[in-house]
């Protein structure tokens, strides 16, 4: 009987430096972090055709001499390598199918990543016209930066392929953080459903006598209901992708934060 591997969250971080070091403070719980891409598995990763890949791989290998992980340097090297491979990409029917399946949620996430790269920050520090995804300026930005948005969608496709490949060998149990970065992709996309200025935490106990505040905004129950529970449904759907199980970080993420809505949430998830 095969076992199961429990993973730390693979959730995405905003693609800027410095990189967020905690997997429990993700920019999105629906999509994955490109840091986990195994470049050697990417189609076209041939050092003879792209000699610079070998140099980048060596620079990455040199980082292993340090006992500390230089996350920002790893991120820069990996993104440069992936950009080189993206320039060689000539399309794939499976990629098109993936984008169609993921739909508007993937489009909006990739758009967030592209704007974040442009302004090198989370959305609260962007010019005001870009701070809400429904603004006309955001739509124009998407048209002007279509290729870069497609690049970020391609990264998520690579992650999906590689995660599925790993899951074929051993069932994986994903880990769902209790919330998201208030300055990140999910909070930008669903800002009208989150409780602004509030953060999830825990009351004082024997181990933390001052209590805890994690700075992760909860959903507003009635707004979540009005949205048809779509944000919560998409969150669970992304977390379960290629997973044989799901660990939910802090059970109050399902119950206390949703209160009387919990039963309806369950029905909505089962119906989808």
Secondary structure, 3 states (H helix, E strand, C coil): CCCEEECCCCEECCCCCCCCCCCCCECEEEEECHHHCCHHHCCCCCCCCCCHHHHHHHHHHHHHHCCCCCHHHHHHHHHHHHHHHHHHCCCCHHHHHHHHHHHHHHHHHHHHHHHHHHHCCCHHHCCHHHCCCCCHHHHHHHHHCHHHHHHHHHHHHHHHHHHHHHHHHCEEEEEECCCEECCCHHHHHCCCCECCCCCEEECCCCCCCCCEEEEECCECHHHHHHCCCHHHHHHHHHHHCCCCEEEECCHHHCCCCCHHHHHHHHHHHHHC
